[in-house]
Amino acid sequence: METIFFDKQTKIDAPVVASIGFFDGVHKGHQYVIQQLQNTAKRKNCSSMIITFDRHPRQVVATDYTPELLTTTEERLSLLQNKKVDYCVVLPFTTEMAKLTADKFAETILKQLNVKTILMGYDNRFGARGTQLTQNSTIETIIATPMDINIDNEKVRVSSSVIRRIIAQGKMEQASTMLGRPYTIKGTVIEGDGRGRLMGFPTANINPIDKQKLIPPPGVYAVEVKIIDTYTTTNHYKGMMNIGTRPTFNGTTTTYEINIFDFEGNLYGKQLEVAFDMKLRDERHFQTTEELVNQLHDDRRKAKNSSLRL
């Protein structure tokens, strides 16, 4: 795949079948659309193209919108890069672009990209106020088939908004099923108060790097931790993570603490990638430290028996 950051000089010679969207998460629903894109392009003897944006359109349209995204731009482009599409075009989304009708968008951007057919998601629109291409457009429009999957014996349509809602509920196994991989966040290890070490559960406290990424709700999670930019033979470890304010110790600030199993070493300043397997329990107040330690031993046992689908 060739990734192109769109500007006035961008030019595509071969005729193109394209799909437009933000593709946040590049989840199974997106992957199904991309598969349909590839099949349509092959049938029409055209190149295949994904058209996406450098930022979430709502960040431009609604200035008070605070994104809670499933993927950063870097992650999104990396995931799309593996989908064997000919081109991935990244559009700089601006207030001027937000005002374009679908026909004007086609005339000024899709024409420059030599798009002959556009494959739209079932609930996707482009152009100001959700306008669609009129009959005067020379570009063919095809509506993609959505993907439904069974979760807990219930049919659920895979979408970024549904996955965000599921993660916000702490249902990490369901999120993994829809994404096709575990949900991850990255953070830099910072100094903590050392209380975990005194209890026999040393923790790496992280400061999340991607402030626009959705953070799962407070609770204790079974996770897998990847130490980024390490030169050791092993850089993947199982662990458990607490997200919350530590009510047993009257905390008021949200912290992100990871007890990494079978690891010894100094991680201060290093970056960790945390993949969530499942939520073990809610965060709660314990009457004594001994009661908390007993619970932590039980949490560790459950986390060690969990199985991530990496």
C-alpha positions in Angstrom: 0.0 0.0 0.0 1.2 3.5 -0.8 0.2 6.1 1.8 -0.3 9.6 0.3 -0.9 12.8 2.3 -3.2 14.7 0.0 -2.3 18.1 -1.5 -2.9 20.0 -4.7 -0.1 18.0 -6.5 -1.5 14.6 -5.7 -2.3 12.7 -8.9 -3.5 9.1 -9.5 -3.3 7.8 -13.0 -5.2 4.5 -12.8 -9.0 4.5 -12.3 -9.9 3.9 -8.6 -12.6 2.3 -6.5 -12.4 4.1 -3.1 -14.0 3.9 0.3 -14.1 7.0 2.5 -14.2 7.0 6.3 -12.3 7.8 9.5 -11.8 4.0 10.2 -11.3 4.5 13.9 -10.1 1.2 15.3 -9.9 -0.5 11.9 -12.2 -3.1 13.5 -13.8 -6.2 11.9 -16.6 -4.1 10.4 -14.0 -1.9 8.6 -12.1 -5.0 7.6 -15.2 -6.4 6.0 -15.8 -3.1 4.1 -12.1 -3.2 2.9 -12.6 -6.8 1.7 -15.6 -5.7 -0.3 -13.5 -2.8 -1.6 -10.8 -5.1 -2.8 -13.3 -7.4 -4.5 -15.1 -4.5 -6.2 -11.8 -3.0 -7.5 -10.7 -6.4 -8.8 -14.1 -6.9 -10.6 -13.9 -3.5 -12.2 -10.1 -3.8 -13.0 -9.4 -0.7 -10.9 -7.0 0.3 -8.2 -8.3 0.1 -4.6 -8.1 3.2 -2.3 -8.9 4.0 1.3 -9.6 7.7 1.9 -9.3 8.8 5.5 -8.6 12.0 7.5 -5.8 13.4 9.6 -8.2 14.1 12.5 -11.7 13.2 13.5 -14.1 15.4 11.5 -16.1 16.2 14.6 -13.0 17.9 16.0 -13.4 20.5 13.2 -17.2 20.6 13.0 -17.8 20.8 16.7 -15.0 22.8 18.5 -16.1 21.5 21.9 -15.8 17.9 20.9 -13.3 15.9 22.9 -12.3 12.7 21.1 -12.2 9.4 22.8 -10.7 7.4 20.0 -9.9 3.7 19.6 -6.7 4.4 17.6 -4.2 7.2 17.2 -3.5 8.4 13.6 -0.2 6.4 13.7 -2.0 3.2 14.8 -4.8 3.7 12.3 -2.5 4.1 9.4 -0.3 1.2 10.5 -3.4 -1.1 10.7 -4.6 0.1 7.3 -1.2 -0.5 5.9 -1.6 -4.2 6.4 -4.8 -4.5 4.5 -3.3 -4.9 1.0 -5.1 -1.9 -0.6 -3.3 -0.1 -3.4 -3.5 3.4 -1.9 -4.3 5.1 1.5 -5.0 8.8 1.0 -5.0 11.0 4.1 -7.0 14.2 3.7 -6.3 17.2 5.9 -9.8 17.9 7.3 -10.4 21.6 7.5 -13.4 23.9 8.1 -13.3 24.6 4.3 -13.6 20.9 3.6 -16.4 20.5 6.1 -18.5 23.0 4.1 -18.2 21.0 0.8 -21.3 19.3 -0.5 -20.9 15.7 -1.7 -21.0 16.8 -5.3 -18.4 19.5 -4.6 -16.2 17.1 -2.7 -16.4 14.7 -5.7 -15.5 17.5 -8.1 -12.6 18.9 -6.2 -11.1 15.8 -4.4 -12.4 12.5 -5.8 -11.9 13.7 -9.4 -8.3 14.5 -8.6 -7.9 11.0 -7.1 -9.4 9.5 -10.3 -12.2 7.8 -8.3 -14.7 6.1 -10.5 -16.7 4.2 -7.9 -17.2 5.0 -4.2 -18.0 2.2 -1.7 -19.8 3.7 1.2 -20.4 2.2 4.6 -24.0 1.5 5.4 -24.2 4.4 7.8 -21.6 6.7 6.3 -22.1 9.9 4.5 -19.7 12.6 3.2 -20.2 16.2 2.4 -21.7 19.1 4.4 -24.8 18.2 6.4 -24.6 14.6 5.2 -25.4 15.3 1.6 -25.1 12.6 -1.0 -23.9 12.5 -4.6 -26.7 13.6 -6.9 -27.7 11.9 -10.2 -25.5 14.4 -12.0 -22.4 12.9 -10.5 -20.3 10.7 -12.8 -19.1 8.6 -9.8 -20.9 5.4 -9.1 -22.0 4.8 -5.5 -22.2 1.4 -3.9 -23.4 0.8 -0.3 -21.3 -1.8 1.5 -22.8 -4.6 3.5 -22.4 -4.2 7.3 -21.0 -6.9 9.6 -23.1 -8.4 12.4 -21.6 -10.7 15.0 -23.0 -12.7 17.9 -22.1 -11.6 21.4 -23.7 -13.4 24.3 -26.3 -14.9 21.9 -27.2 -11.4 20.6 -26.6 -10.1 17.2 -24.6 -6.9 17.3 -23.6 -4.6 14.5 -19.8 -3.9 14.6 -19.1 -0.2 14.6 -16.6 2.2 16.3 -19.4 3.8 18.4 -20.5 0.4 19.7 -16.9 -0.6 20.6 -16.4 2.7 22.4 -19.5 2.0 24.4 -18.4 -1.5 25.2 -15.0 -0.4 26.4 -16.6 2.4 28.5 -18.4 -0.5 30.3 -15.2 -2.4 30.8 -16.2 -5.3 28.6 -12.8 -5.8 27.2 -13.3 -9.4 25.9 -16.3 -8.2 23.7 -14.2 -5.2 22.5 -11.4 -7.6 21.5 -13.9 -9.7 19.6 -15.1 -6.7 17.6 -11.7 -5.2 17.0 -10.1 -8.6 16.1 -7.3 -7.9 18.6 -7.0 -6.7 22.2 -7.5 -3.0 22.9 -4.3 -1.2 23.8 -3.0 2.0 25.4 0.5 3.3 25.8 2.1 5.1 28.7 5.4 6.4 30.1 6.5 4.9 33.4 6.6 7.6 36.1 7.5 7.4 39.8 4.8 6.3 42.2 4.6 6.2 46.0 6.1 2.7 46.3 3.1 1.4 48.4 2.6 -1.6 46.0 6.2 -2.8 46.5 5.7 -2.7 50.3 2.7 -5.0 49.9 4.6 -7.4 47.7 3.0 -6.1 44.5 5.5 -3.6 42.9 3.8 -1.6 40.2 4.8 0.4 37.2 2.8 3.7 37.2 2.2 5.0 33.8 1.2 8.4 32.4 -1.0 7.7 29.3 0.7 9.1 26.1 -2.3 9.3 23.9 -4.6 11.8 25.6 -7.3 11.4 22.9 -7.6 7.6 23.3 -10.4 6.1 25.3 -9.3 4.8 28.7 -11.3 1.8 30.2 -13.2 2.6 33.3 -11.9 2.2 36.9 -11.2 -1.4 37.9 -8.7 -4.2 37.9 -7.8 -5.8 34.6 -5.8 -8.8 33.3 -3.3 -7.4 30.8 -0.3 -8.1 28.7 2.5 -5.6 28.8 5.0 -4.9 26.0 8.1 -2.9 27.0 8.8 -0.7 24.0 12.4 -0.1 22.7 13.9 -2.7 25.0 16.9 -4.7 24.1 16.1 -7.7 26.3 15.2 -11.1 24.8 11.7 -11.0 26.3 9.6 -7.8 26.2 6.1 -9.3 26.7 4.8 -10.0 30.1 1.5 -10.8 31.7 0.3 -8.6 34.5 -2.7 -6.9 36.2 -3.6 -3.3 36.0 -5.5 -1.0 38.4 -7.2 2.0 37.0 -8.7 4.3 39.7 -8.1 6.5 42.7 -7.1 3.8 45.3 -9.9 4.3 47.7 -8.4 2.1 50.4 -5.7 4.7 50.8 -8.1 7.7 50.4 -6.7 8.6 47.0 -8.3 11.3 44.9 -6.3 11.3 41.7 -6.8 8.6 39.0 -3.7 6.5 38.6 -2.7 3.7 36.2 -0.7 1.0 38.0 0.6 -2.2 36.5 1.9 -5.2 38.5 4.0 -7.0 35.8 4.5 -10.7 36.5 7.9 -12.3 36.6 9.7 -9.0 35.8 12.5 -7.3 37.7 14.2 -4.1 36.6 14.0 -0.3 36.4 11.3 0.9 34.0 11.3 4.6 34.9 11.0 6.7 31.7 10.3 3.7 29.5 7.2 3.4 27.4 4.8 0.5 27.9 2.0 -0.8 25.6 -0.8 -2.3 27.6 -3.2 -4.8 26.0 -6.4 -5.5 27.9 -7.6 -9.0 28.2 -10.5 -8.8 30.7 -11.8 -6.9 33.6 -11.3 -8.8 36.8 -13.4 -6.7 39.2 -14.4 -3.1 40.1 -12.1 -1.0 42.2 -13.3 -0.9 45.8 -12.4 0.2 49.3 -10.9 -2.4 51.7 -11.1 -2.1 55.4 -7.5 -3.2 56.0 -4.3 -3.6 54.0 -4.3 -7.3 54.7 -7.7 -7.6 53.1 -6.4 -5.8 50.0 -3.3 -8.0 49.8 -5.5 -11.2 50.0 -7.6 -9.8 47.1 -4.5 -8.9 45.1 -3.3 -12.5 45.4 -6.6 -13.7 44.0 -6.5 -11.1 41.2 -3.0 -12.3 40.2 -4.1 -15.9 40.1 -7.0 -15.0 37.8 -4.8 -12.8 35.6 -2.2 -15.4 35.2 -4.9 -17.8 34.0 -6.3 -15.4 31.4 -5.4 -15.8 27.8 -4.9 -12.9 25.4 -5.6 -13.3 21.7 -2.6 -11.5 20.3 
